[in-house]
Amino acid sequence: MKLIAKQMRSFDAQQQHTMDWKCAPATKLESTIAAFKAVLPGWWFSLGESQLTAYASYAPTGESEHIALIPVDKRFDSGFHADLPQPATLSAALLDVLGQALAAIQEAEEAEEAST
């Protein structure tokens, strides 16, 4: 048992040494995800973080009416992406991409209205 405790302390010290980057807690993450799902239903999202960035991606699925906007803006096919430098939160990355998507939807709708 003492050997295991010693190995765990050694592992913890090594982890602290190799992971010197700071990661903000995931506060507000769940509420940000809920807001995203409410505002853009039928969209997929992906997020993650590293010692360098917090990143997120969004795109509509076939269940979303916004999939029809692909001819107007290829990001509706390839996705909207954010790669925020640390210190950043996953929530901030999600909100950044949500803002990009909402702006692109508005631009596409305005372009359609102008062409009619």
SULFEN-V931447 format. One line per field, one symbol per residue. phi: phi as a letter, one per 30 degrees, with the letter a starting at -180 (. if undefined). A space follows every 10 residues. Layout:
phi: ???
//
This chain:
phi: .ddddddddd ddddddddcd dcbddddidd dddddedddb diccbbbaab dcbcbbbbad cddcddddde ddbdddcdjc bbbddddbcd dddddddddd dddddddddd dddddc
//
